[in-house]
Amino acid sequence: TGTSNSEEAAEFKKLMSQNSTADHQQKTVNLLNALFDQDISSKDAILLVQNNSDCNMILRLEGKGFYNLAIPTHGENSLVLPKGDYKLSSNVCDVKYNSTKKIEKNLLVTLNSPTVNNVAGSNILSAKSQK
């Protein structure tokens, strides 16, 4: 909430560096298992986040656990997480993004560059979700 840009950049770098080969392989195994698991009673879902903005970002999820997902500019990252209700928040190019999502199946969230809303004169972050 009161995080400066330099603190956020340092945290982003740390989160990206934690993606060691072993961690990356385990994440890939979890992702593929969830992707090919056709069992509707599965307790997990995949969240894929595309960052179409010109800034690196950290998406913070709060629900059945707490997750910080680093997503590079014009890149994507994914996470296998327990199904449920989540609060999503981020700082995208100095514009706050807050949303609540019910994640009951695999979900794609795309975050675009902030745009200026001519009516209100304030920055609005556009996002779209696909299920």
Backbone atoms as SQL, in Angstrom:
CREATE TABLE atoms (id INTEGER PRIMARY KEY, chain TEXT, resi INTEGER, resn TEXT, atom TEXT, x REAL, y REAL, z REAL);
INSERT INTO atoms VALUES
  (1, 'A', 1, 'THR', 'N', 0.821, -1.201, 0.000),
  (2, 'A', 1, 'THR', 'CA', 0.000, 0.000, 0.000),
  (3, 'A', 1, 'THR', 'C', 0.860, 1.259, 0.000),
  (4, 'A', 2, 'GLY', 'N', 1.842, 1.350, 0.903),
  (5, 'A', 2, 'GLY', 'CA', 2.708, 2.509, 0.921),
  (6, 'A', 2, 'GLY', 'C', 4.044, 2.207, 0.265),
  (7, 'A', 3, 'THR', 'N', 4.074, 1.257, -0.656),
  (8, 'A', 3, 'THR', 'CA', 5.309, 0.806, -1.264),
  (9, 'A', 3, 'THR', 'C', 5.799, 1.802, -2.309),
  (10, 'A', 4, 'SER', 'N', 7.066, 2.188, -2.201),
  (11, 'A', 4, 'SER', 'CA', 7.636, 3.092, -3.201),
  (12, 'A', 4, 'SER', 'C', 7.980, 2.298, -4.452),
  (13, 'A', 5, 'ASN', 'N', 8.195, 3.009, -5.555),
  (14, 'A', 5, 'ASN', 'CA', 8.533, 2.360, -6.813),
  (15, 'A', 5, 'ASN', 'C', 9.809, 1.545, -6.699),
  (16, 'A', 6, 'SER', 'N', 10.825, 2.053, -5.978),
  (17, 'A', 6, 'SER', 'CA', 12.091, 1.328, -5.850),
  (18, 'A', 6, 'SER', 'C', 11.900, 0.059, -5.016),
  (19, 'A', 7, 'GLU', 'N', 11.074, 0.112, -3.979),
  (20, 'A', 7, 'GLU', 'CA', 10.792, -1.086, -3.185),
  (21, 'A', 7, 'GLU', 'C', 10.057, -2.118, -4.020),
  (22, 'A', 8, 'GLU', 'N', 9.107, -1.667, -4.824),
  (23, 'A', 8, 'GLU', 'CA', 8.352, -2.572, -5.688),
  (24, 'A', 8, 'GLU', 'C', 9.275, -3.184, -6.742),
  (25, 'A', 9, 'ALA', 'N', 10.168, -2.385, -7.302),
  (26, 'A', 9, 'ALA', 'CA', 11.112, -2.894, -8.300),
  (27, 'A', 9, 'ALA', 'C', 12.040, -3.942, -7.683),
  (28, 'A', 10, 'ALA', 'N', 12.492, -3.697, -6.463),
  (29, 'A', 10, 'ALA', 'CA', 13.358, -4.658, -5.777),
  (30, 'A', 10, 'ALA', 'C', 12.601, -5.950, -5.488),
  (31, 'A', 11, 'GLU', 'N', 11.334, -5.836, -5.065),
  (32, 'A', 11, 'GLU', 'CA', 10.527, -7.028, -4.801),
  (33, 'A', 11, 'GLU', 'C', 10.264, -7.796, -6.089),
  (34, 'A', 12, 'PHE', 'N', 9.996, -7.079, -7.181),
  (35, 'A', 12, 'PHE', 'CA', 9.783, -7.720, -8.481),
  (36, 'A', 12, 'PHE', 'C', 11.019, -8.535, -8.865),
  (37, 'A', 13, 'LYS', 'N', 12.189, -7.919, -8.743),
  (38, 'A', 13, 'LYS', 'CA', 13.442, -8.592, -9.098),
  (39, 'A', 13, 'LYS', 'C', 13.647, -9.840, -8.234),
  (40, 'A', 14, 'LYS', 'N', 13.343, -9.726, -6.940),
  (41, 'A', 14, 'LYS', 'CA', 13.494, -10.868, -6.025),
  (42, 'A', 14, 'LYS', 'C', 12.537, -11.991, -6.411),
  (43, 'A', 15, 'LEU', 'N', 11.279, -11.650, -6.711),
  (44, 'A', 15, 'LEU', 'CA', 10.304, -12.672, -7.094),
  (45, 'A', 15, 'LEU', 'C', 10.719, -13.360, -8.388),
  (46, 'A', 16, 'MET', 'N', 11.222, -12.603, -9.344),
  (47, 'A', 16, 'MET', 'CA', 11.661, -13.187, -10.615),
  (48, 'A', 16, 'MET', 'C', 12.883, -14.074, -10.409),
  (49, 'A', 17, 'SER', 'N', 13.793, -13.695, -9.518),
  (50, 'A', 17, 'SER', 'CA', 15.011, -14.474, -9.291),
  (51, 'A', 17, 'SER', 'C', 14.716, -15.769, -8.534),
  (52, 'A', 18, 'GLN', 'N', 13.589, -15.819, -7.826),
  (53, 'A', 18, 'GLN', 'CA', 13.226, -17.039, -7.100),
  (54, 'A', 18, 'GLN', 'C', 12.770, -18.139, -8.047),
  (55, 'A', 19, 'ASN', 'N', 12.674, -17.812, -9.314),
  (56, 'A', 19, 'ASN', 'CA', 12.245, -18.773, -10.320),
  (57, 'A', 19, 'ASN', 'C', 13.438, -19.630, -10.740),
  (58, 'A', 20, 'SER', 'N', 14.055, -20.314, -9.746),
  (59, 'A', 20, 'SER', 'CA', 15.193, -21.172, -10.051),
  (60, 'A', 20, 'SER', 'C', 14.728, -22.338, -10.914),
  (61, 'A', 21, 'THR', 'N', 15.673, -23.084, -11.433),
  (62, 'A', 21, 'THR', 'CA', 15.336, -24.201, -12.315),
  (63, 'A', 21, 'THR', 'C', 14.419, -25.198, -11.613),
  (64, 'A', 22, 'ALA', 'N', 14.740, -25.558, -10.373),
  (65, 'A', 22, 'ALA', 'CA', 13.912, -26.531, -9.636),
  (66, 'A', 22, 'ALA', 'C', 12.522, -25.971, -9.372),
  (67, 'A', 23, 'ASP', 'N', 12.446, -24.703, -8.969),
  (68, 'A', 23, 'ASP', 'CA', 11.152, -24.063, -8.722),
  (69, 'A', 23, 'ASP', 'C', 10.347, -23.982, -10.014),
  (70, 'A', 24, 'HIS', 'N', 11.030, -23.613, -11.101),
  (71, 'A', 24, 'HIS', 'CA', 10.352, -23.490, -12.387),
  (72, 'A', 24, 'HIS', 'C', 9.825, -24.850, -12.846),
  (73, 'A', 25, 'GLN', 'N', 10.616, -25.904, -12.673),
  (74, 'A', 25, 'GLN', 'CA', 10.176, -27.243, -13.070),
  (75, 'A', 25, 'GLN', 'C', 8.970, -27.680, -12.246),
  (76, 'A', 26, 'GLN', 'N', 8.985, -27.432, -10.927),
  (77, 'A', 26, 'GLN', 'CA', 7.852, -27.819, -10.082),
  (78, 'A', 26, 'GLN', 'C', 6.613, -27.023, -10.448),
  (79, 'A', 27, 'LYS', 'N', 6.779, -25.738, -10.736),
  (80, 'A', 27, 'LYS', 'CA', 5.654, -24.898, -11.147),
  (81, 'A', 27, 'LYS', 'C', 5.068, -25.420, -12.462),
  (82, 'A', 28, 'THR', 'N', 5.948, -25.804, -13.392),
  (83, 'A', 28, 'THR', 'CA', 5.487, -26.343, -14.672),
  (84, 'A', 28, 'THR', 'C', 4.730, -27.649, -14.476),
  (85, 'A', 29, 'VAL', 'N', 5.233, -28.529, -13.615),
  (86, 'A', 29, 'VAL', 'CA', 4.544, -29.798, -13.317),
  (87, 'A', 29, 'VAL', 'C', 3.162, -29.515, -12.738),
  (88, 'A', 30, 'ASN', 'N', 3.079, -28.607, -11.761),
  (89, 'A', 30, 'ASN', 'CA', 1.787, -28.258, -11.153),
  (90, 'A', 30, 'ASN', 'C', 0.830, -27.683, -12.188),
  (91, 'A', 31, 'LEU', 'N', 1.353, -26.814, -13.056),
  (92, 'A', 31, 'LEU', 'CA', 0.535, -26.188, -14.079),
  (93, 'A', 31, 'LEU', 'C', 0.004, -27.233, -15.064),
  (94, 'A', 32, 'LEU', 'N', 0.868, -28.120, -15.535),
  (95, 'A', 32, 'LEU', 'CA', 0.430, -29.151, -16.484),
  (96, 'A', 32, 'LEU', 'C', -0.551, -30.125, -15.840),
  (97, 'A', 33, 'ASN', 'N', -0.291, -30.513, -14.589),
  (98, 'A', 33, 'ASN', 'CA', -1.236, -31.395, -13.891),
  (99, 'A', 33, 'ASN', 'C', -2.608, -30.755, -13.788),
  (100, 'A', 34, 'ALA', 'N', -2.648, -29.478, -13.432),
  (101, 'A', 34, 'ALA', 'CA', -3.931, -28.775, -13.319),
  (102, 'A', 34, 'ALA', 'C', -4.583, -28.612, -14.688),
  (103, 'A', 35, 'LEU', 'N', -3.772, -28.359, -15.709),
  (104, 'A', 35, 'LEU', 'CA', -4.295, -28.151, -17.046),
  (105, 'A', 35, 'LEU', 'C', -4.945, -29.417, -17.605),
  (106, 'A', 36, 'PHE', 'N', -4.317, -30.559, -17.372),
  (107, 'A', 36, 'PHE', 'CA', -4.823, -31.807, -17.939),
  (108, 'A', 36, 'PHE', 'C', -5.741, -32.573, -16.997),
  (109, 'A', 37, 'ASP', 'N', -5.965, -32.047, -15.802),
  (110, 'A', 37, 'ASP', 'CA', -6.870, -32.688, -14.845),
  (111, 'A', 37, 'ASP', 'C', -8.303, -32.336, -15.225),
  (112, 'A', 38, 'GLN', 'N', -9.026, -33.296, -15.764),
  (113, 'A', 38, 'GLN', 'CA', -10.402, -33.062, -16.203),
  (114, 'A', 38, 'GLN', 'C', -11.417, -33.303, -15.086),
  (115, 'A', 39, 'ASP', 'N', -10.940, -33.574, -13.882),
  (116, 'A', 39, 'ASP', 'CA', -11.816, -33.852, -12.741),
  (117, 'A', 39, 'ASP', 'C', -12.446, -32.548, -12.256),
  (118, 'A', 40, 'ILE', 'N', -13.775, -32.419, -12.459),
  (119, 'A', 40, 'ILE', 'CA', -14.436, -31.171, -12.057),
  (120, 'A', 40, 'ILE', 'C', -14.456, -30.990, -10.546),
  (121, 'A', 41, 'SER', 'N', -14.172, -32.066, -9.801),
  (122, 'A', 41, 'SER', 'CA', -14.132, -31.934, -8.342),
  (123, 'A', 41, 'SER', 'C', -12.754, -31.476, -7.857),
  (124, 'A', 42, 'SER', 'N', -11.839, -31.204, -8.804),
  (125, 'A', 42, 'SER', 'CA', -10.513, -30.725, -8.434),
  (126, 'A', 42, 'SER', 'C', -10.645, -29.459, -7.600),
  (127, 'A', 43, 'LYS', 'N', -9.790, -29.334, -6.618),
  (128, 'A', 43, 'LYS', 'CA', -9.838, -28.183, -5.716),
  (129, 'A', 43, 'LYS', 'C', -8.978, -27.016, -6.211),
  (130, 'A', 44, 'ASP', 'N', -8.271, -27.200, -7.338),
  (131, 'A', 44, 'ASP', 'CA', -7.355, -26.179, -7.832),
  (132, 'A', 44, 'ASP', 'C', -7.797, -25.639, -9.190),
  (133, 'A', 45, 'ALA', 'N', -7.338, -24.435, -9.485),
  (134, 'A', 45, 'ALA', 'CA', -7.574, -23.803, -10.789),
  (135, 'A', 45, 'ALA', 'C', -6.307, -23.052, -11.184),
  (136, 'A', 46, 'ILE', 'N', -6.181, -22.799, -12.485),
  (137, 'A', 46, 'ILE', 'CA', -5.038, -22.058, -13.007),
  (138, 'A', 46, 'ILE', 'C', -5.452, -20.605, -13.215),
  (139, 'A', 47, 'LEU', 'N', -4.625, -19.692, -12.739),
  (140, 'A', 47, 'LEU', 'CA', -4.792, -18.272, -13.026),
  (141, 'A', 47, 'LEU', 'C', -3.637, -17.874, -13.932),
  (142, 'A', 48, 'LEU', 'N', -3.957, -17.437, -15.151),
  (143, 'A', 48, 'LEU', 'CA', -2.958, -16.948, -16.087),
  (144, 'A', 48, 'LEU', 'C', -3.155, -15.449, -16.216),
  (145, 'A', 49, 'VAL', 'N', -2.101, -14.694, -15.974),
  (146, 'A', 49, 'VAL', 'CA', -2.186, -13.236, -16.020),
  (147, 'A', 49, 'VAL', 'C', -1.266, -12.732, -17.132),
  (148, 'A', 50, 'GLN', 'N', -1.857, -11.964, -18.051),
  (149, 'A', 50, 'GLN', 'CA', -1.092, -11.328, -19.128),
  (150, 'A', 50, 'GLN', 'C', -0.944, -9.853, -18.788),
  (151, 'A', 51, 'ASN', 'N', 0.276, -9.371, -18.864),
  (152, 'A', 51, 'ASN', 'CA', 0.574, -7.973, -18.580),
  (153, 'A', 51, 'ASN', 'C', 0.873, -7.279, -19.908),
  (154, 'A', 52, 'ASN', 'N', -0.103, -6.579, -20.461),
  (155, 'A', 52, 'ASN', 'CA', 0.077, -5.855, -21.722),
  (156, 'A', 52, 'ASN', 'C', 0.538, -4.426, -21.507),
  (157, 'A', 53, 'SER', 'N', 0.884, -4.084, -20.279),
  (158, 'A', 53, 'SER', 'CA', 1.316, -2.704, -19.991),
  (159, 'A', 53, 'SER', 'C', 2.802, -2.542, -20.289),
  (160, 'A', 54, 'ASP', 'N', 3.261, -1.319, -20.178),
  (161, 'A', 54, 'ASP', 'CA', 4.671, -0.997, -20.418),
  (162, 'A', 54, 'ASP', 'C', 5.492, -1.041, -19.129),
  (163, 'A', 55, 'CYS', 'N', 4.946, -1.630, -18.071),
  (164, 'A', 55, 'CYS', 'CA', 5.621, -1.659, -16.774),
  (165, 'A', 55, 'CYS', 'C', 5.600, -3.068, -16.193),
  (166, 'A', 56, 'ASN', 'N', 6.684, -3.442, -15.501),
  (167, 'A', 56, 'ASN', 'CA', 6.673, -4.674, -14.720),
  (168, 'A', 56, 'ASN', 'C', 5.657, -4.506, -13.601),
  (169, 'A', 57, 'MET', 'N', 5.070, -5.614, -13.152),
  (170, 'A', 57, 'MET', 'CA', 4.070, -5.509, -12.083),
  (171, 'A', 57, 'MET', 'C', 4.128, -6.720, -11.177),
  (172, 'A', 58, 'ILE', 'N', 3.592, -6.544, -9.985),
  (173, 'A', 58, 'ILE', 'CA', 3.387, -7.633, -9.043),
  (174, 'A', 58, 'ILE', 'C', 1.894, -7.687, -8.757),
  (175, 'A', 59, 'LEU', 'N', 1.276, -8.824, -9.074),
  (176, 'A', 59, 'LEU', 'CA', -0.140, -9.020, -8.756),
  (177, 'A', 59, 'LEU', 'C', -0.207, -9.699, -7.401),
  (178, 'A', 60, 'ARG', 'N', -0.939, -9.086, -6.481),
  (179, 'A', 60, 'ARG', 'CA', -1.082, -9.630, -5.127),
  (180, 'A', 60, 'ARG', 'C', -2.482, -10.232, -5.010),
  (181, 'A', 61, 'LEU', 'N', -2.532, -11.489, -4.570),
  (182, 'A', 61, 'LEU', 'CA', -3.801, -12.196, -4.417),
  (183, 'A', 61, 'LEU', 'C', -3.997, -12.533, -2.949),
  (184, 'A', 62, 'GLU', 'N', -5.210, -12.294, -2.481),
  (185, 'A', 62, 'GLU', 'CA', -5.550, -12.586, -1.096),
  (186, 'A', 62, 'GLU', 'C', -6.867, -13.341, -1.103),
  (187, 'A', 63, 'GLY', 'N', -6.867, -14.532, -0.522),
  (188, 'A', 63, 'GLY', 'CA', -8.065, -15.371, -0.465),
  (189, 'A', 63, 'GLY', 'C', -7.746, -16.605, 0.345),
  (190, 'A', 64, 'LYS', 'N', -7.795, -17.768, -0.302),
  (191, 'A', 64, 'LYS', 'CA', -7.400, -19.018, 0.351),
  (192, 'A', 64, 'LYS', 'C', -5.884, -19.125, 0.327),
  (193, 'A', 65, 'GLY', 'N', -5.246, -18.146, 0.879),
  (194, 'A', 65, 'GLY', 'CA', -3.799, -18.027, 0.865),
  (195, 'A', 65, 'GLY', 'C', -3.421, -16.670, 0.314),
  (196, 'A', 66, 'PHE', 'N', -2.145, -16.359, 0.408),
  (197, 'A', 66, 'PHE', 'CA', -1.610, -15.097, -0.081),
  (198, 'A', 66, 'PHE', 'C', -0.547, -15.399, -1.123),
  (199, 'A', 67, 'TYR', 'N', -0.615, -14.718, -2.250),
  (200, 'A', 67, 'TYR', 'CA', 0.301, -14.967, -3.353),
  (201, 'A', 67, 'TYR', 'C', 0.760, -13.639, -3.934),
  (202, 'A', 68, 'ASN', 'N', 2.028, -13.568, -4.301),
  (203, 'A', 68, 'ASN', 'CA', 2.589, -12.426, -5.024),
  (204, 'A', 68, 'ASN', 'C', 3.150, -12.974, -6.320),
  (205, 'A', 69, 'LEU', 'N', 2.590, -12.519, -7.441),
  (206, 'A', 69, 'LEU', 'CA', 2.952, -13.039, -8.747),
  (207, 'A', 69, 'LEU', 'C', 3.601, -11.931, -9.566),
  (208, 'A', 70, 'ALA', 'N', 4.888, -12.087, -9.888),
  (209, 'A', 70, 'ALA', 'CA', 5.608, -11.099, -10.699),
  (210, 'A', 70, 'ALA', 'C', 5.317, -11.361, -12.169),
  (211, 'A', 71, 'ILE', 'N', 4.941, -10.304, -12.896),
  (212, 'A', 71, 'ILE', 'CA', 4.626, -10.424, -14.316),
  (213, 'A', 71, 'ILE', 'C', 5.391, -9.334, -15.055),
  (214, 'A', 72, 'PRO', 'N', 6.315, -9.733, -15.942),
  (215, 'A', 72, 'PRO', 'CA', 7.106, -8.727, -16.662),
  (216, 'A', 72, 'PRO', 'C', 6.270, -7.970, -17.692),
  (217, 'A', 73, 'THR', 'N', 6.748, -6.805, -18.059),
  (218, 'A', 73, 'THR', 'CA', 6.076, -6.003, -19.065),
  (219, 'A', 73, 'THR', 'C', 5.892, -6.807, -20.353),
  (220, 'A', 74, 'HIS', 'N', 4.714, -6.742, -20.927),
  (221, 'A', 74, 'HIS', 'CA', 4.341, -7.463, -22.140),
  (222, 'A', 74, 'HIS', 'C', 4.645, -8.960, -22.022),
  (223, 'A', 75, 'GLY', 'N', 4.461, -9.486, -20.796),
  (224, 'A', 75, 'GLY', 'CA', 4.701, -10.904, -20.547),
  (225, 'A', 75, 'GLY', 'C', 3.528, -11.511, -19.822),
  (226, 'A', 76, 'GLU', 'N', 3.724, -12.719, -19.336),
  (227, 'A', 76, 'GLU', 'CA', 2.666, -13.407, -18.593),
  (228, 'A', 76, 'GLU', 'C', 3.289, -14.283, -17.525),
  (229, 'A', 77, 'ASN', 'N', 2.468, -14.667, -16.575),
  (230, 'A', 77, 'ASN', 'CA', 2.871, -15.591, -15.527),
  (231, 'A', 77, 'ASN', 'C', 1.613, -16.303, -15.066),
  (232, 'A', 78, 'SER', 'N', 1.789, -17.455, -14.463),
  (233, 'A', 78, 'SER', 'CA', 0.629, -18.240, -14.044),
  (234, 'A', 78, 'SER', 'C', 0.854, -18.816, -12.664),
  (235, 'A', 79, 'LEU', 'N', -0.241, -19.309, -12.122),
  (236, 'A', 79, 'LEU', 'CA', -0.252, -19.803, -10.759),
  (237, 'A', 79, 'LEU', 'C', -1.360, -20.843, -10.649),
  (238, 'A', 80, 'VAL', 'N', -1.072, -21.940, -9.967),
  (239, 'A', 80, 'VAL', 'CA', -2.103, -22.911, -9.628),
  (240, 'A', 80, 'VAL', 'C', -2.484, -22.620, -8.185),
  (241, 'A', 81, 'LEU', 'N', -3.770, -22.348, -7.940),
  (242, 'A', 81, 'LEU', 'CA', -4.199, -21.973, -6.600),
  (243, 'A', 81, 'LEU', 'C', -5.536, -22.638, -6.264),
  (244, 'A', 82, 'PRO', 'N', -5.845, -22.747, -4.975),
  (245, 'A', 82, 'PRO', 'CA', -7.124, -23.339, -4.577),
  (246, 'A', 82, 'PRO', 'C', -8.292, -22.490, -5.077),
  (247, 'A', 83, 'LYS', 'N', -9.336, -23.146, -5.547),
  (248, 'A', 83, 'LYS', 'CA', -10.529, -22.433, -6.003),
  (249, 'A', 83, 'LYS', 'C', -11.112, -21.626, -4.859),
  (250, 'A', 84, 'GLY', 'N', -11.687, -20.472, -5.193),
  (251, 'A', 84, 'GLY', 'CA', -12.302, -19.634, -4.164),
  (252, 'A', 84, 'GLY', 'C', -12.365, -18.187, -4.589),
  (253, 'A', 85, 'ASP', 'N', -12.712, -17.333, -3.638),
  (254, 'A', 85, 'ASP', 'CA', -12.819, -15.894, -3.863),
  (255, 'A', 85, 'ASP', 'C', -11.480, -15.241, -3.521),
  (256, 'A', 86, 'TYR', 'N', -11.042, -14.351, -4.395),
  (257, 'A', 86, 'TYR', 'CA', -9.760, -13.684, -4.214),
  (258, 'A', 86, 'TYR', 'C', -9.887, -12.191, -4.465),
  (259, 'A', 87, 'LYS', 'N', -9.123, -11.421, -3.672),
  (260, 'A', 87, 'LYS', 'CA', -8.934, -9.997, -3.938),
  (261, 'A', 87, 'LYS', 'C', -7.628, -9.884, -4.704),
  (262, 'A', 88, 'LEU', 'N', -7.683, -9.223, -5.856),
  (263, 'A', 88, 'LEU', 'CA', -6.501, -8.999, -6.671),
  (264, 'A', 88, 'LEU', 'C', -6.152, -7.528, -6.597),
  (265, 'A', 89, 'SER', 'N', -4.885, -7.234, -6.412),
  (266, 'A', 89, 'SER', 'CA', -4.458, -5.835, -6.397),
  (267, 'A', 89, 'SER', 'C', -3.068, -5.733, -7.010),
  (268, 'A', 90, 'SER', 'N', -2.819, -4.591, -7.607),
  (269, 'A', 90, 'SER', 'CA', -1.527, -4.348, -8.221),
  (270, 'A', 90, 'SER', 'C', -1.344, -2.851, -8.422),
  (271, 'A', 91, 'ASN', 'N', -0.124, -2.502, -8.749),
  (272, 'A', 91, 'ASN', 'CA', 0.230, -1.148, -9.125),
  (273, 'A', 91, 'ASN', 'C', 0.796, -1.256, -10.535),
  (274, 'A', 92, 'VAL', 'N', 0.019, -0.839, -11.535),
  (275, 'A', 92, 'VAL', 'CA', 0.430, -0.976, -12.929),
  (276, 'A', 92, 'VAL', 'C', 0.763, 0.413, -13.465),
  (277, 'A', 93, 'CYS', 'N', 2.033, 0.648, -13.715),
  (278, 'A', 93, 'CYS', 'CA', 2.492, 1.955, -14.211),
  (279, 'A', 93, 'CYS', 'C', 1.948, 3.084, -13.336),
  (280, 'A', 94, 'ASP', 'N', 2.057, 2.925, -12.011),
  (281, 'A', 94, 'ASP', 'CA', 1.633, 3.906, -11.008),
  (282, 'A', 94, 'ASP', 'C', 0.125, 4.101, -10.942),
  (283, 'A', 95, 'VAL', 'N', -0.643, 3.163, -11.471),
  (284, 'A', 95, 'VAL', 'CA', -2.103, 3.198, -11.357),
  (285, 'A', 95, 'VAL', 'C', -2.530, 1.961, -10.577),
  (286, 'A', 96, 'LYS', 'N', -3.370, 2.164, -9.574),
  (287, 'A', 96, 'LYS', 'CA', -3.826, 1.060, -8.735),
  (288, 'A', 96, 'LYS', 'C', -4.857, 0.210, -9.476),
  (289, 'A', 97, 'TYR', 'N', -4.712, -1.096, -9.356),
  (290, 'A', 97, 'TYR', 'CA', -5.701, -2.058, -9.877),
  (291, 'A', 97, 'TYR', 'C', -6.199, -2.861, -8.697),
  (292, 'A', 98, 'ASN', 'N', -7.508, -2.906, -8.510),
  (293, 'A', 98, 'ASN', 'CA', -8.135, -3.709, -7.470),
  (294, 'A', 98, 'ASN', 'C', -9.336, -4.410, -8.077),
  (295, 'A', 99, 'SER', 'N', -9.487, -5.680, -7.755),
  (296, 'A', 99, 'SER', 'CA', -10.600, -6.452, -8.287),
  (297, 'A', 99, 'SER', 'C', -10.873, -7.618, -7.357),
  (298, 'A', 100, 'THR', 'N', -12.078, -8.123, -7.419),
  (299, 'A', 100, 'THR', 'CA', -12.439, -9.344, -6.699),
  (300, 'A', 100, 'THR', 'C', -12.871, -10.362, -7.734),
  (301, 'A', 101, 'LYS', 'N', -12.311, -11.557, -7.658),
  (302, 'A', 101, 'LYS', 'CA', -12.624, -12.610, -8.614),
  (303, 'A', 101, 'LYS', 'C', -13.013, -13.875, -7.875),
  (304, 'A', 102, 'LYS', 'N', -14.043, -14.530, -8.387),
  (305, 'A', 102, 'LYS', 'CA', -14.398, -15.865, -7.915),
  (306, 'A', 102, 'LYS', 'C', -13.727, -16.824, -8.888),
  (307, 'A', 103, 'ILE', 'N', -12.706, -17.506, -8.433),
  (308, 'A', 103, 'ILE', 'CA', -11.953, -18.410, -9.293),
  (309, 'A', 103, 'ILE', 'C', -12.426, -19.832, -9.023),
  (310, 'A', 104, 'GLU', 'N', -13.286, -20.316, -9.905),
  (311, 'A', 104, 'GLU', 'CA', -13.845, -21.662, -9.773),
  (312, 'A', 104, 'GLU', 'C', -13.386, -22.580, -10.902),
  (313, 'A', 105, 'LYS', 'N', -12.760, -21.975, -11.924),
  (314, 'A', 105, 'LYS', 'CA', -12.171, -22.740, -13.026),
  (315, 'A', 105, 'LYS', 'C', -11.016, -21.925, -13.568),
  (316, 'A', 106, 'ASN', 'N', -10.285, -22.494, -14.506),
  (317, 'A', 106, 'ASN', 'CA', -9.129, -21.792, -15.060),
  (318, 'A', 106, 'ASN', 'C', -9.550, -20.419, -15.568),
  (319, 'A', 107, 'LEU', 'N', -8.697, -19.414, -15.306),
  (320, 'A', 107, 'LEU', 'CA', -9.065, -18.031, -15.595),
  (321, 'A', 107, 'LEU', 'C', -7.881, -17.296, -16.211),
  (322, 'A', 108, 'LEU', 'N', -8.169, -16.504, -17.239),
  (323, 'A', 108, 'LEU', 'CA', -7.191, -15.625, -17.854),
  (324, 'A', 108, 'LEU', 'C', -7.560, -14.192, -17.505),
  (325, 'A', 109, 'VAL', 'N', -6.600, -13.448, -16.968),
  (326, 'A', 109, 'VAL', 'CA', -6.796, -12.024, -16.683),
  (327, 'A', 109, 'VAL', 'C', -5.755, -11.261, -17.491),
  (328, 'A', 110, 'THR', 'N', -6.210, -10.297, -18.273),
  (329, 'A', 110, 'THR', 'CA', -5.321, -9.463, -19.075),
  (330, 'A', 110, 'THR', 'C', -5.368, -8.042, -18.540),
  (331, 'A', 111, 'LEU', 'N', -4.203, -7.510, -18.186),
  (332, 'A', 111, 'LEU', 'CA', -4.101, -6.133, -17.707),
  (333, 'A', 111, 'LEU', 'C', -3.434, -5.308, -18.784),
  (334, 'A', 112, 'ASN', 'N', -4.103, -4.244, -19.201),
  (335, 'A', 112, 'ASN', 'CA', -3.613, -3.371, -20.256),
  (336, 'A', 112, 'ASN', 'C', -3.002, -2.115, -19.664),
  (337, 'A', 113, 'SER', 'N', -2.358, -1.328, -20.489),
  (338, 'A', 113, 'SER', 'CA', -1.785, -0.065, -20.034),
  (339, 'A', 113, 'SER', 'C', -2.888, 0.852, -19.531),
  (340, 'A', 114, 'PRO', 'N', -2.610, 1.614, -18.483),
  (341, 'A', 114, 'PRO', 'CA', -3.603, 2.577, -17.993),
  (342, 'A', 114, 'PRO', 'C', -3.922, 3.596, -19.090),
  (343, 'A', 115, 'THR', 'N', -5.175, 4.012, -19.116),
  (344, 'A', 115, 'THR', 'CA', -5.597, 5.029, -20.076),
  (345, 'A', 115, 'THR', 'C', -6.225, 6.180, -19.317),
  (346, 'A', 116, 'VAL', 'N', -6.241, 7.337, -19.941),
  (347, 'A', 116, 'VAL', 'CA', -6.857, 8.507, -19.318),
  (348, 'A', 116, 'VAL', 'C', -8.331, 8.530, -19.688),
  (349, 'A', 117, 'ASN', 'N', -9.168, 8.603, -18.681),
  (350, 'A', 117, 'ASN', 'CA', -10.610, 8.709, -18.885),
  (351, 'A', 117, 'ASN', 'C', -10.932, 10.193, -19.049),
  (352, 'A', 118, 'ASN', 'N', -11.316, 10.587, -20.237),
  (353, 'A', 118, 'ASN', 'CA', -11.547, 12.004, -20.522),
  (354, 'A', 118, 'ASN', 'C', -12.708, 12.593, -19.734),
  (355, 'A', 119, 'VAL', 'N', -13.662, 11.763, -19.331),
  (356, 'A', 119, 'VAL', 'CA', -14.822, 12.274, -18.598),
  (357, 'A', 119, 'VAL', 'C', -14.416, 12.706, -17.195),
  (358, 'A', 120, 'ALA', 'N', -13.730, 11.810, -16.490),
  (359, 'A', 120, 'ALA', 'CA', -13.377, 12.116, -15.105),
  (360, 'A', 120, 'ALA', 'C', -12.001, 12.761, -14.998),
  (361, 'A', 121, 'GLY', 'N', -11.186, 12.627, -16.071),
  (362, 'A', 121, 'GLY', 'CA', -9.850, 13.206, -16.025),
  (363, 'A', 121, 'GLY', 'C', -8.900, 12.434, -15.139),
  (364, 'A', 122, 'SER', 'N', -9.203, 11.168, -14.859),
  (365, 'A', 122, 'SER', 'CA', -8.334, 10.375, -14.009),
  (366, 'A', 122, 'SER', 'C', -7.916, 9.111, -14.747),
  (367, 'A', 123, 'ASN', 'N', -6.867, 8.485, -14.249),
  (368, 'A', 123, 'ASN', 'CA', -6.371, 7.268, -14.879),
  (369, 'A', 123, 'ASN', 'C', -7.278, 6.090, -14.533),
  (370, 'A', 124, 'ILE', 'N', -7.568, 5.285, -15.528),
  (371, 'A', 124, 'ILE', 'CA', -8.379, 4.084, -15.345),
  (372, 'A', 124, 'ILE', 'C', -7.575, 2.908, -15.876),
  (373, 'A', 125, 'LEU', 'N', -7.502, 1.830, -15.132),
  (374, 'A', 125, 'LEU', 'CA', -6.812, 0.647, -15.588),
  (375, 'A', 125, 'LEU', 'C', -7.840, -0.311, -16.173),
  (376, 'A', 126, 'SER', 'N', -7.634, -0.694, -17.416),
  (377, 'A', 126, 'SER', 'CA', -8.574, -1.600, -18.049),
  (378, 'A', 126, 'SER', 'C', -8.089, -3.026, -17.879),
  (379, 'A', 127, 'ALA', 'N', -9.018, -3.910, -17.623),
  (380, 'A', 127, 'ALA', 'CA', -8.707, -5.328, -17.473),
  (381, 'A', 127, 'ALA', 'C', -9.853, -6.117, -18.048),
  (382, 'A', 128, 'LYS', 'N', -9.526, -7.294, -18.566),
  (383, 'A', 128, 'LYS', 'CA', -10.587, -8.175, -19.018),
  (384, 'A', 128, 'LYS', 'C', -10.282, -9.565, -18.526),
  (385, 'A', 129, 'SER', 'N', -11.319, -10.315, -18.253),
  (386, 'A', 129, 'SER', 'CA', -11.168, -11.689, -17.786),
  (387, 'A', 129, 'SER', 'C', -11.837, -12.605, -18.780),
  (388, 'A', 130, 'GLN', 'N', -11.214, -13.738, -18.976),
  (389, 'A', 130, 'GLN', 'CA', -11.805, -14.766, -19.825),
  (390, 'A', 130, 'GLN', 'C', -11.808, -16.055, -19.030),
  (391, 'A', 131, 'LYS', 'N', -12.935, -16.756, -19.069),
  (392, 'A', 131, 'LYS', 'CA', -13.030, -18.029, -18.353),
  (393, 'A', 131, 'LYS', 'C', -13.046, -19.147, -19.350);
